[in-house]
Amino acid sequence: MAKECSFDIVSEFDKQELVNAVDQAKRELNSRFDLKGSNSDIVLDADKTITITTNDEMKLKNILDILQTKMIKRNLSIKILDPQSIENALGGNVRQVFNLKKGLPQELSKKITADIKNTKIKVQASIQGDQVRVSGKDKDDLQSIIKMLREKEDSYNIPLQFQNYR
């Protein structure tokens, strides 16, 4: 009898790489001429949010660009950043909070399983918490599911990783 093969679809990020990217962005803030004396700061709060505080919205956009560049260099997807609205802070500063996306939301998990079922490939997709497990008898079928999900990843607006392929 054929052995069942499977893999998990998850959405995670490397916490240490994120810490390193934020630290590098902070160092660049201190050395950039256009940001000197602007009381700009980037704070990573318990791997759940990143808060950027500065003088005005133009500098905020520049700091966000620096952070995104550092994240990309460290192979972190900028899709993990969920920007909230820009708000006024103390001393005439502006602040923007970015929530960090981790795990697949329930609605997205349902959409992914529906997309997998619509391919008519003989695999089963099941939602398990904040991840989706795909299983089937043929490894080629699983590979074609991964290929299809990689092509549709932009429409999901969240980075996908494929783990525990066996």
Biotite code that builds the C-alpha atoms (Angstrom):
import biotite.structure as struc

atoms = struc.array([
    struc.Atom([0.000, 0.000, 0.000], chain_id="A", res_id=1, res_name="MET", atom_name="CA", element="C"),
    struc.Atom([1.244, 3.472, -0.880], chain_id="A", res_id=2, res_name="ALA", atom_name="CA", element="C"),
    struc.Atom([2.474, 5.673, 1.934], chain_id="A", res_id=3, res_name="LYS", atom_name="CA", element="C"),
    struc.Atom([0.677, 8.960, 2.588], chain_id="A", res_id=4, res_name="GLU", atom_name="CA", element="C"),
    struc.Atom([2.832, 12.085, 1.959], chain_id="A", res_id=5, res_name="CYS", atom_name="CA", element="C"),
    struc.Atom([2.120, 15.500, 3.447], chain_id="A", res_id=6, res_name="SER", atom_name="CA", element="C"),
    struc.Atom([3.336, 19.027, 4.118], chain_id="A", res_id=7, res_name="PHE", atom_name="CA", element="C"),
    struc.Atom([2.201, 21.977, 6.218], chain_id="A", res_id=8, res_name="ASP", atom_name="CA", element="C"),
    struc.Atom([1.411, 25.490, 4.962], chain_id="A", res_id=9, res_name="ILE", atom_name="CA", element="C"),
    struc.Atom([2.388, 28.078, 7.582], chain_id="A", res_id=10, res_name="VAL", atom_name="CA", element="C"),
    struc.Atom([3.108, 31.780, 7.818], chain_id="A", res_id=11, res_name="SER", atom_name="CA", element="C"),
    struc.Atom([5.993, 32.540, 10.152], chain_id="A", res_id=12, res_name="GLU", atom_name="CA", element="C"),
    struc.Atom([9.083, 34.714, 10.339], chain_id="A", res_id=13, res_name="PHE", atom_name="CA", element="C"),
    struc.Atom([12.498, 34.318, 11.927], chain_id="A", res_id=14, res_name="ASP", atom_name="CA", element="C"),
    struc.Atom([12.363, 36.373, 15.138], chain_id="A", res_id=15, res_name="LYS", atom_name="CA", element="C"),
    struc.Atom([16.133, 36.719, 15.421], chain_id="A", res_id=16, res_name="GLN", atom_name="CA", element="C"),
    struc.Atom([16.431, 38.003, 11.852], chain_id="A", res_id=17, res_name="GLU", atom_name="CA", element="C"),
    struc.Atom([13.695, 40.562, 12.619], chain_id="A", res_id=18, res_name="LEU", atom_name="CA", element="C"),
    struc.Atom([15.581, 41.719, 15.739], chain_id="A", res_id=19, res_name="VAL", atom_name="CA", element="C"),
    struc.Atom([18.746, 42.048, 13.637], chain_id="A", res_id=20, res_name="ASN", atom_name="CA", element="C"),
    struc.Atom([16.917, 44.015, 10.911], chain_id="A", res_id=21, res_name="ALA", atom_name="CA", element="C"),
    struc.Atom([15.449, 46.445, 13.481], chain_id="A", res_id=22, res_name="VAL", atom_name="CA", element="C"),
    struc.Atom([18.880, 46.890, 15.113], chain_id="A", res_id=23, res_name="ASP", atom_name="CA", element="C"),
    struc.Atom([20.498, 47.608, 11.759], chain_id="A", res_id=24, res_name="GLN", atom_name="CA", element="C"),
    struc.Atom([17.759, 50.121, 10.915], chain_id="A", res_id=25, res_name="ALA", atom_name="CA", element="C"),
    struc.Atom([18.307, 51.847, 14.294], chain_id="A", res_id=26, res_name="LYS", atom_name="CA", element="C"),
    struc.Atom([22.041, 52.125, 13.578], chain_id="A", res_id=27, res_name="ARG", atom_name="CA", element="C"),
    struc.Atom([21.341, 53.656, 10.176], chain_id="A", res_id=28, res_name="GLU", atom_name="CA", element="C"),
    struc.Atom([18.925, 56.145, 11.784], chain_id="A", res_id=29, res_name="LEU", atom_name="CA", element="C"),
    struc.Atom([21.732, 57.434, 13.982], chain_id="A", res_id=30, res_name="ASN", atom_name="CA", element="C"),
    struc.Atom([24.142, 57.850, 11.060], chain_id="A", res_id=31, res_name="SER", atom_name="CA", element="C"),
    struc.Atom([21.846, 59.304, 8.365], chain_id="A", res_id=32, res_name="ARG", atom_name="CA", element="C"),
    struc.Atom([22.321, 63.043, 7.838], chain_id="A", res_id=33, res_name="PHE", atom_name="CA", element="C"),
    struc.Atom([18.672, 63.722, 6.894], chain_id="A", res_id=34, res_name="ASP", atom_name="CA", element="C"),
    struc.Atom([17.415, 62.065, 10.111], chain_id="A", res_id=35, res_name="LEU", atom_name="CA", element="C"),
    struc.Atom([19.869, 63.616, 12.601], chain_id="A", res_id=36, res_name="LYS", atom_name="CA", element="C"),
    struc.Atom([18.174, 65.470, 15.429], chain_id="A", res_id=37, res_name="GLY", atom_name="CA", element="C"),
    struc.Atom([14.709, 64.207, 14.484], chain_id="A", res_id=38, res_name="SER", atom_name="CA", element="C"),
    struc.Atom([14.180, 62.148, 17.680], chain_id="A", res_id=39, res_name="ASN", atom_name="CA", element="C"),
    struc.Atom([13.383, 59.167, 15.448], chain_id="A", res_id=40, res_name="SER", atom_name="CA", element="C"),
    struc.Atom([13.081, 55.721, 16.965], chain_id="A", res_id=41, res_name="ASP", atom_name="CA", element="C"),
    struc.Atom([12.128, 52.167, 15.994], chain_id="A", res_id=42, res_name="ILE", atom_name="CA", element="C"),
    struc.Atom([10.909, 49.855, 18.773], chain_id="A", res_id=43, res_name="VAL", atom_name="CA", element="C"),
    struc.Atom([10.226, 46.116, 18.488], chain_id="A", res_id=44, res_name="LEU", atom_name="CA", element="C"),
    struc.Atom([7.660, 45.127, 21.139], chain_id="A", res_id=45, res_name="ASP", atom_name="CA", element="C"),
    struc.Atom([7.734, 41.440, 22.147], chain_id="A", res_id=46, res_name="ALA", atom_name="CA", element="C"),
    struc.Atom([7.691, 40.149, 18.540], chain_id="A", res_id=47, res_name="ASP", atom_name="CA", element="C"),
    struc.Atom([4.130, 41.468, 18.097], chain_id="A", res_id=48, res_name="LYS", atom_name="CA", element="C"),
    struc.Atom([4.532, 45.083, 16.910], chain_id="A", res_id=49, res_name="THR", atom_name="CA", element="C"),
    struc.Atom([7.073, 47.521, 15.531], chain_id="A", res_id=50, res_name="ILE", atom_name="CA", element="C"),
    struc.Atom([6.553, 51.191, 16.433], chain_id="A", res_id=51, res_name="THR", atom_name="CA", element="C"),
    struc.Atom([8.192, 54.019, 14.471], chain_id="A", res_id=52, res_name="ILE", atom_name="CA", element="C"),
    struc.Atom([8.209, 57.508, 16.027], chain_id="A", res_id=53, res_name="THR", atom_name="CA", element="C"),
    struc.Atom([9.611, 60.647, 14.336], chain_id="A", res_id=54, res_name="THR", atom_name="CA", element="C"),
    struc.Atom([9.003, 64.356, 13.597], chain_id="A", res_id=55, res_name="ASN", atom_name="CA", element="C"),
    struc.Atom([6.854, 64.214, 10.444], chain_id="A", res_id=56, res_name="ASP", atom_name="CA", element="C"),
    struc.Atom([5.283, 61.848, 7.940], chain_id="A", res_id=57, res_name="GLU", atom_name="CA", element="C"),
    struc.Atom([8.037, 62.336, 5.350], chain_id="A", res_id=58, res_name="MET", atom_name="CA", element="C"),
    struc.Atom([10.671, 61.093, 7.791], chain_id="A", res_id=59, res_name="LYS", atom_name="CA", element="C"),
    struc.Atom([8.324, 58.279, 8.788], chain_id="A", res_id=60, res_name="LEU", atom_name="CA", element="C"),
    struc.Atom([8.208, 57.077, 5.175], chain_id="A", res_id=61, res_name="LYS", atom_name="CA", element="C"),
    struc.Atom([12.025, 57.255, 4.963], chain_id="A", res_id=62, res_name="ASN", atom_name="CA", element="C"),
    struc.Atom([12.434, 55.233, 8.161], chain_id="A", res_id=63, res_name="ILE", atom_name="CA", element="C"),
    struc.Atom([9.924, 52.652, 6.949], chain_id="A", res_id=64, res_name="LEU", atom_name="CA", element="C"),
    struc.Atom([11.901, 52.379, 3.702], chain_id="A", res_id=65, res_name="ASP", atom_name="CA", element="C"),
    struc.Atom([15.108, 51.787, 5.696], chain_id="A", res_id=66, res_name="ILE", atom_name="CA", element="C"),
    struc.Atom([13.410, 49.105, 7.807], chain_id="A", res_id=67, res_name="LEU", atom_name="CA", element="C"),
    struc.Atom([11.933, 47.340, 4.769], chain_id="A", res_id=68, res_name="GLN", atom_name="CA", element="C"),
    struc.Atom([15.330, 47.362, 3.027], chain_id="A", res_id=69, res_name="THR", atom_name="CA", element="C"),
    struc.Atom([16.975, 45.769, 6.071], chain_id="A", res_id=70, res_name="LYS", atom_name="CA", element="C"),
    struc.Atom([14.194, 43.166, 6.273], chain_id="A", res_id=71, res_name="MET", atom_name="CA", element="C"),
    struc.Atom([14.535, 42.215, 2.598], chain_id="A", res_id=72, res_name="ILE", atom_name="CA", element="C"),
    struc.Atom([18.320, 41.851, 2.962], chain_id="A", res_id=73, res_name="LYS", atom_name="CA", element="C"),
    struc.Atom([17.673, 39.385, 5.794], chain_id="A", res_id=74, res_name="ARG", atom_name="CA", element="C"),
    struc.Atom([15.154, 37.346, 3.734], chain_id="A", res_id=75, res_name="ASN", atom_name="CA", element="C"),
    struc.Atom([12.145, 38.573, 5.704], chain_id="A", res_id=76, res_name="LEU", atom_name="CA", element="C"),
    struc.Atom([8.986, 39.297, 3.763], chain_id="A", res_id=77, res_name="SER", atom_name="CA", element="C"),
    struc.Atom([7.639, 42.827, 4.158], chain_id="A", res_id=78, res_name="ILE", atom_name="CA", element="C"),
    struc.Atom([4.168, 41.273, 3.995], chain_id="A", res_id=79, res_name="LYS", atom_name="CA", element="C"),
    struc.Atom([4.496, 40.484, 7.717], chain_id="A", res_id=80, res_name="ILE", atom_name="CA", element="C"),
    struc.Atom([4.073, 44.214, 8.428], chain_id="A", res_id=81, res_name="LEU", atom_name="CA", element="C"),
    struc.Atom([0.445, 45.211, 8.997], chain_id="A", res_id=82, res_name="ASP", atom_name="CA", element="C"),
    struc.Atom([0.456, 49.045, 9.088], chain_id="A", res_id=83, res_name="PRO", atom_name="CA", element="C"),
    struc.Atom([-1.962, 50.814, 11.386], chain_id="A", res_id=84, res_name="GLN", atom_name="CA", element="C"),
    struc.Atom([-3.019, 54.440, 10.967], chain_id="A", res_id=85, res_name="SER", atom_name="CA", element="C"),
    struc.Atom([-0.519, 57.235, 11.604], chain_id="A", res_id=86, res_name="ILE", atom_name="CA", element="C"),
    struc.Atom([-1.233, 58.973, 14.912], chain_id="A", res_id=87, res_name="GLU", atom_name="CA", element="C"),
    struc.Atom([0.070, 62.047, 16.703], chain_id="A", res_id=88, res_name="ASN", atom_name="CA", element="C"),
    struc.Atom([2.541, 61.468, 19.535], chain_id="A", res_id=89, res_name="ALA", atom_name="CA", element="C"),
    struc.Atom([3.913, 63.697, 22.302], chain_id="A", res_id=90, res_name="LEU", atom_name="CA", element="C"),
    struc.Atom([5.935, 66.763, 21.372], chain_id="A", res_id=91, res_name="GLY", atom_name="CA", element="C"),
    struc.Atom([4.433, 67.198, 17.897], chain_id="A", res_id=92, res_name="GLY", atom_name="CA", element="C"),
    struc.Atom([5.810, 63.872, 16.686], chain_id="A", res_id=93, res_name="ASN", atom_name="CA", element="C"),
    struc.Atom([4.006, 61.236, 14.634], chain_id="A", res_id=94, res_name="VAL", atom_name="CA", element="C"),
    struc.Atom([3.891, 57.529, 15.358], chain_id="A", res_id=95, res_name="ARG", atom_name="CA", element="C"),
    struc.Atom([2.906, 54.494, 13.322], chain_id="A", res_id=96, res_name="GLN", atom_name="CA", element="C"),
    struc.Atom([2.478, 50.995, 14.691], chain_id="A", res_id=97, res_name="VAL", atom_name="CA", element="C"),
    struc.Atom([2.994, 47.915, 12.513], chain_id="A", res_id=98, res_name="PHE", atom_name="CA", element="C"),
    struc.Atom([1.450, 44.692, 13.778], chain_id="A", res_id=99, res_name="ASN", atom_name="CA", element="C"),
    struc.Atom([3.434, 41.583, 12.833], chain_id="A", res_id=100, res_name="LEU", atom_name="CA", element="C"),
    struc.Atom([1.452, 38.903, 10.999], chain_id="A", res_id=101, res_name="LYS", atom_name="CA", element="C"),
    struc.Atom([2.151, 35.364, 12.166], chain_id="A", res_id=102, res_name="LYS", atom_name="CA", element="C"),
    struc.Atom([0.067, 32.276, 11.497], chain_id="A", res_id=103, res_name="GLY", atom_name="CA", element="C"),
    struc.Atom([-2.729, 31.820, 8.999], chain_id="A", res_id=104, res_name="LEU", atom_name="CA", element="C"),
    struc.Atom([-6.026, 33.525, 9.900], chain_id="A", res_id=105, res_name="PRO", atom_name="CA", element="C"),
    struc.Atom([-9.084, 31.252, 9.791], chain_id="A", res_id=106, res_name="GLN", atom_name="CA", element="C"),
    struc.Atom([-10.607, 32.968, 6.717], chain_id="A", res_id=107, res_name="GLU", atom_name="CA", element="C"),
    struc.Atom([-7.351, 32.650, 4.773], chain_id="A", res_id=108, res_name="LEU", atom_name="CA", element="C"),
    struc.Atom([-7.014, 28.989, 5.771], chain_id="A", res_id=109, res_name="SER", atom_name="CA", element="C"),
    struc.Atom([-10.499, 28.360, 4.376], chain_id="A", res_id=110, res_name="LYS", atom_name="CA", element="C"),
    struc.Atom([-9.623, 30.201, 1.150], chain_id="A", res_id=111, res_name="LYS", atom_name="CA", element="C"),
    struc.Atom([-6.420, 28.162, 0.737], chain_id="A", res_id=112, res_name="ILE", atom_name="CA", element="C"),
    struc.Atom([-8.229, 24.852, 1.282], chain_id="A", res_id=113, res_name="THR", atom_name="CA", element="C"),
    struc.Atom([-10.938, 25.917, -1.195], chain_id="A", res_id=114, res_name="ALA", atom_name="CA", element="C"),
    struc.Atom([-8.269, 26.823, -3.781], chain_id="A", res_id=115, res_name="ASP", atom_name="CA", element="C"),
    struc.Atom([-6.616, 23.431, -3.268], chain_id="A", res_id=116, res_name="ILE", atom_name="CA", element="C"),
    struc.Atom([-9.941, 21.607, -3.707], chain_id="A", res_id=117, res_name="LYS", atom_name="CA", element="C"),
    struc.Atom([-10.696, 23.616, -6.865], chain_id="A", res_id=118, res_name="ASN", atom_name="CA", element="C"),
    struc.Atom([-7.538, 22.254, -8.527], chain_id="A", res_id=119, res_name="THR", atom_name="CA", element="C"),
    struc.Atom([-9.197, 18.786, -8.688], chain_id="A", res_id=120, res_name="LYS", atom_name="CA", element="C"),
    struc.Atom([-5.853, 17.214, -7.691], chain_id="A", res_id=121, res_name="ILE", atom_name="CA", element="C"),
    struc.Atom([-6.243, 14.158, -5.479], chain_id="A", res_id=122, res_name="LYS", atom_name="CA", element="C"),
    struc.Atom([-5.046, 15.629, -2.184], chain_id="A", res_id=123, res_name="VAL", atom_name="CA", element="C"),
    struc.Atom([-6.727, 16.421, 1.118], chain_id="A", res_id=124, res_name="GLN", atom_name="CA", element="C"),
    struc.Atom([-6.340, 19.785, 2.858], chain_id="A", res_id=125, res_name="ALA", atom_name="CA", element="C"),
    struc.Atom([-7.218, 20.181, 6.520], chain_id="A", res_id=126, res_name="SER", atom_name="CA", element="C"),
    struc.Atom([-7.025, 23.215, 8.793], chain_id="A", res_id=127, res_name="ILE", atom_name="CA", element="C"),
    struc.Atom([-5.012, 22.595, 11.951], chain_id="A", res_id=128, res_name="GLN", atom_name="CA", element="C"),
    struc.Atom([-4.966, 25.683, 14.147], chain_id="A", res_id=129, res_name="GLY", atom_name="CA", element="C"),
    struc.Atom([-3.047, 28.420, 12.358], chain_id="A", res_id=130, res_name="ASP", atom_name="CA", element="C"),
    struc.Atom([-1.704, 26.142, 9.622], chain_id="A", res_id=131, res_name="GLN", atom_name="CA", element="C"),
    struc.Atom([-3.038, 23.961, 6.820], chain_id="A", res_id=132, res_name="VAL", atom_name="CA", element="C"),
    struc.Atom([-1.903, 20.353, 6.280], chain_id="A", res_id=133, res_name="ARG", atom_name="CA", element="C"),
    struc.Atom([-2.024, 18.958, 2.754], chain_id="A", res_id=134, res_name="VAL", atom_name="CA", element="C"),
    struc.Atom([-1.722, 15.206, 2.282], chain_id="A", res_id=135, res_name="SER", atom_name="CA", element="C"),
    struc.Atom([-1.878, 12.845, -0.657], chain_id="A", res_id=136, res_name="GLY", atom_name="CA", element="C"),
    struc.Atom([-0.462, 9.619, -2.061], chain_id="A", res_id=137, res_name="LYS", atom_name="CA", element="C"),
    struc.Atom([1.614, 11.142, -4.878], chain_id="A", res_id=138, res_name="ASP", atom_name="CA", element="C"),
    struc.Atom([4.513, 13.532, -4.167], chain_id="A", res_id=139, res_name="LYS", atom_name="CA", element="C"),
    struc.Atom([4.084, 15.039, -7.646], chain_id="A", res_id=140, res_name="ASP", atom_name="CA", element="C"),
    struc.Atom([0.554, 16.122, -6.678], chain_id="A", res_id=141, res_name="ASP", atom_name="CA", element="C"),
    struc.Atom([1.927, 17.818, -3.554], chain_id="A", res_id=142, res_name="LEU", atom_name="CA", element="C"),
    struc.Atom([4.596, 19.566, -5.646], chain_id="A", res_id=143, res_name="GLN", atom_name="CA", element="C"),
    struc.Atom([1.951, 20.894, -8.034], chain_id="A", res_id=144, res_name="SER", atom_name="CA", element="C"),
    struc.Atom([-0.081, 22.209, -5.053], chain_id="A", res_id=145, res_name="ILE", atom_name="CA", element="C"),
    struc.Atom([3.016, 24.036, -3.746], chain_id="A", res_id=146, res_name="ILE", atom_name="CA", element="C"),
    struc.Atom([3.607, 25.510, -7.224], chain_id="A", res_id=147, res_name="LYS", atom_name="CA", element="C"),
    struc.Atom([-0.015, 26.678, -7.457], chain_id="A", res_id=148, res_name="MET", atom_name="CA", element="C"),
    struc.Atom([0.145, 28.288, -3.980], chain_id="A", res_id=149, res_name="LEU", atom_name="CA", element="C"),
    struc.Atom([3.418, 30.073, -4.797], chain_id="A", res_id=150, res_name="ARG", atom_name="CA", element="C"),
    struc.Atom([1.776, 31.565, -7.909], chain_id="A", res_id=151, res_name="GLU", atom_name="CA", element="C"),
    struc.Atom([-1.234, 32.766, -5.875], chain_id="A", res_id=152, res_name="LYS", atom_name="CA", element="C"),
    struc.Atom([0.784, 33.981, -2.858], chain_id="A", res_id=153, res_name="GLU", atom_name="CA", element="C"),
    struc.Atom([0.406, 37.652, -3.844], chain_id="A", res_id=154, res_name="ASP", atom_name="CA", element="C"),
    struc.Atom([-3.391, 37.393, -3.689], chain_id="A", res_id=155, res_name="SER", atom_name="CA", element="C"),
    struc.Atom([-3.199, 36.008, -0.120], chain_id="A", res_id=156, res_name="TYR", atom_name="CA", element="C"),
    struc.Atom([-1.243, 39.089, 1.065], chain_id="A", res_id=157, res_name="ASN", atom_name="CA", element="C"),
    struc.Atom([0.712, 37.018, 3.582], chain_id="A", res_id=158, res_name="ILE", atom_name="CA", element="C"),
    struc.Atom([4.009, 35.125, 3.200], chain_id="A", res_id=159, res_name="PRO", atom_name="CA", element="C"),
    struc.Atom([3.626, 31.353, 2.972], chain_id="A", res_id=160, res_name="LEU", atom_name="CA", element="C"),
    struc.Atom([6.158, 28.697, 3.946], chain_id="A", res_id=161, res_name="GLN", atom_name="CA", element="C"),
    struc.Atom([5.945, 24.977, 3.348], chain_id="A", res_id=162, res_name="PHE", atom_name="CA", element="C"),
    struc.Atom([7.232, 22.777, 6.161], chain_id="A", res_id=163, res_name="GLN", atom_name="CA", element="C"),
    struc.Atom([7.373, 19.126, 7.230], chain_id="A", res_id=164, res_name="ASN", atom_name="CA", element="C"),
    struc.Atom([7.415, 17.840, 3.656], chain_id="A", res_id=165, res_name="TYR", atom_name="CA", element="C"),
    struc.Atom([7.490, 14.042, 3.930], chain_id="A", res_id=166, res_name="ARG", atom_name="CA", element="C"),
])
